[in-house]
Amino acid sequence: MNAATTSLAARQLALACALVALGGVLLGLQVDGNGELVGTGYTSLGVGAVVALGALIFAAWKEPQLPRDALTTLSALSGFLGLAFLVSGVLAPGGGWMFFEVLVLLFVLSRAATRREPLTRPAIALLALMLLFRLWISYQGSQHRWQLMSLDVPVLSSLPFEFLAPIQSVQLGEFTPRELGFPPAGLDFAPSLALWAAGFALCVTGLAWRTHASIEYENDRIHDTIHELPPALAQLVERVLPESQWVELGLHGLSERRLRKRLEELLVSRIAARRELERALQSPDLLASTNPGGFPGEIYRALTAGADGPEGKS
């Protein structure tokens, strides 16, 4: 891979990290009742960082690798911060809400996160639902309704007696302005909604782009390593070890020495397996056998295509 292509993958990775950072800034802002930009506080950000750290430690336990250079270090840091920003952006900032949300998020993200992809589609769906929940209670609070919803009690709610007012409705999920992290002047919901929605979208997009760019960046590096060989030999290596398999073969994230060693081991094992298969296909027993028909016959035909046996010639 030429330097221009490698530079393109590196630029994409850097831009993805910048998107995550911008999204985190927007998620940390809100507009108060006076129309001024204020922060959402550090409580939810701290809790989000703890959840993200726990999820990524579990992911690193499954795939123990360290960043190789400055760009991969930036990428790893961006993955951690992006996850922390998203978690902090969907949490109710205080009270009993947060405890339950933290347990659910820590469980889901710890099971789903990997070193390469800290945010999976099920995790995105869960975070989006929790963001909608936070937006709803924030809207209720901005209207000075300090509960999830109010349900009228049948019959009682229709009676015109003031002394029945306390039991004519049931308040579900009560909360306070302090639990929501509202500024002293109250919350202007519409611009705050725009900030949080844009921040959430930027973080999710940045993390997804980061995953794609990281794969391309690693593929470029592996391609460059292979093409240190003579052209004919490099083409042969890429036929035996196609690029589509480099991730599952564990070639990403390795140091240069370990990458070369891993390529050597894979080539030796695959070439040996192919030679063993060729010997098996040329065995007298297989060449002398006949097509049994049906499904076994289709398998037989696939194995003996081009062979010198009676079925291979037909």
Buried (B, 14 or more C-beta within 10 A) or exposed (E): BEEEEBEBBBEBBBBBBEBBBBBBEBBBBBBBEEEEEBEBBEBBBEBBBBBBEBBBEBBBEEEEBEBBEEBBEBBBEBBBBBBBBBBBBBBBBBBEBBEEBBEEBBEBBBEBBBBBBBBBEEBBEBBBEBBEBBBEBBBBBBEEEBBBEEEEEEEEBEEEEEEEEEEBBEEEBEBEBEBBBBBEEBBBBEBBBEBBBBBBBBBBBBBBBBBBBBBBBBBBBBBBBBBEBEEEEBEBBBEBBEEEEBBEBBBBBBEEEEBBEBBEEBBEEBEEEEEEEEEEBEEEEBBEBEBEEEEEEEEBEEBBEEBEBEBBEE
